[in-house]
């Protein structure tokens, strides 16, 4: 059985290649700057509180059903 395949690589002109390889400057995320200034991040206490809320909601769902 014969199969016709098209080329995998699509030819790119010089302008497109220049646009694809152009270097851009990076910017810092605003939330990263806030955390660096002393705002606390998600910690073990926050994880414990989230799990506690999940357990309470699950028990309430069981109680109402």
N, C-alpha and C positions, 0 to 999 in steps of 0.2 A: 504494500500500500504506500502510495506516494503522498507526502505531506508538503504543503507549501508553507514556509515560515517567513515572516517578515523580520527584518533586521531588529535586533534588540536595542541597538544604540541609535538614537535619533541625532542627526547632525545639528550642531549648535553653531550659530554665527559668532563672530568676535564680540559684538556688543552684548549678546546674552552671556557669553563666557565671562566678560568683564564684570557684568552685574552680579553673576553668581559668586565670583571670587572676591568681590569688594569687601574690604574689612570695615566693620562697624564698631563704634565705641559702645562699651557696655555701661549700663546704668545700674545703680544699686536699688534693690527693692526697698520701699519705704518701711515695710514691717521689719526688715533686717536692721535698719538703722534704729528703729524704736527699741528693739531688743538689746542692741548694743549700748543704749543709753541707760539701761537699768530696769526696764520693764521685764517682769518675769515671764518665762515661757511655760509651756505645758509641763507640769511635773507629776510626780507620783501621787500627790494629794489630789490633784485634779482628776487623775485616772481613777482613784479610789471613789471620789464623789460621783463620777459618771457611772461607775459600776453600781454604786449604791442606789442611784436613781433608777437604773434599769431593773434592779431587783425589786424595788418598791412598786414600780409600775407593773411588773410581771405578777406580783402577788395581788395587786388590786384587780388586774384583769381576771385572775383566777377566782377572786372573791365575787366579782360581778357576774361571772358566767355560771 
